[in-house]
Amino acid sequence: MADLGFARLDLDRERRQGLAEVVYAPGKTREQISAIAGNLLSWRAAPPGEFTVAVVAAGTSDGPVATEAHAVTVIAGMEGALASVVGGLVRGPVIAVPTSTGYGASFEGITALLADTR
């Protein structure tokens, strides 16, 4: 357990339950969320993974614009809630990919379509 004053982190949850602690952000400042995430990540290394990101431009004259093309792809849940949250935290475009499983009400994809990612 780590007590940050404004939040108590369960650092042993992953061992006990198979799922790591999560950050419930409503009512927290960006600084608090950052402190929580930093503490959660400091006690374990991120799992290795192979990821590919591509920004494709037609020619060298497109380079200056391509260097500014920072998009975030969010894949989580059938209702698109995480993409909506991320959309409020980043400047670039958010590509939301709802999955066929998760919590919440999907209404056959309608909820994900209505998620605000501006």
N, C-alpha and C positions, 0 to 999 in steps of 0.2 A: 504494500500500500504506500502511495506517495501522496502526502497532503500538501497541496499548493496554496492553501488558504481559501481560494475560491472554488477549488475542485479537489476531490479525492480520487486518485487513479488506482485502479485495481491492476497491478502489474503482474499478477499471477493468474489472471482469468484464462489466458490462452492454455496454460498447462492444465487447469482444472476443467475447462469447458470445451477446449478445442478451438475457440474463437477469441481473438485478442480484444482488448478493451477498445471501445469506440468513443468518438467525441460527439456529444450531444451539444450542438452549437447554439440553439435558440437562447437568447438572453445573455450570451457571452460576447465580449469584445473580441476584435481580431487579435489583439495582444494576448488575451487569455487563451484563445484557440491555438495560437502559435506556441504558447508555453506548454499547453497540454500535449500537443502533437510532438513537440521537441522532447518532452520527458518520456512519452511513450516510445519514441524511436531510439532514445539514448541507451536503453537497456537491452536492445537486440538489434542485430544486423538485418538489413533488408534481404529477403531471399534473392538469390541470383536469378536473373531472367534475361531472355533475349527479346528485344523489342526493336522494331524497325519503324522509323518515321521518315516520310519522304515529302519534300517540298519540290514540286516539279515546275520548271520554268521553260519557256520556249527558246529563249536566247539570252545572251549576256546583257542586253538592254533591260531585261526583266529582273535582273539580279537585285537591284536596290529594293524593289517591291517585294520580291521573294524573301529577302532577309527579314521583312517585317511581318511575314505570314506566320503568326503563332496561333495555332488552333489547339483546342483541348478536346479529346474524345473521351466521353464519359459513358461507360457501360455498366449499368447497374439497375436492377429492379424493373418491374413491368410498368410502373407508373411514372417514371421519369423524374422523380423527386430530386435525386442527386444532381442531375444535369441542371435543374433549376437553381439549386444551391450554388453549384460551381459557376453558373452564369453570372451570379451576383458578385463573385469574388475575382474574376479574371477579366482582362480587357479584350482578349481575342475572341473569335467565334467559338462556340461550343457545339460540338457534334454529339447529339444525344442518341444513344443506341439502347433502347429498352430491351430487356430480355423477356423470355416467356415465363420466368419464375420470379418470385419475390413476394414482398409484403405489400399490402395496400390494395386499392381497387383499380384495376386496369380498364374496366369497361370495354374490353376487346380492342385496346389500343387508343381509345379516345382520350384517356387521361394523359398519356404521354404526349399526344399531339397538342394538348392544351398547356403543357408545362412551359412556363415563361423562362427562356434562357437568354433574354436580352441583357 
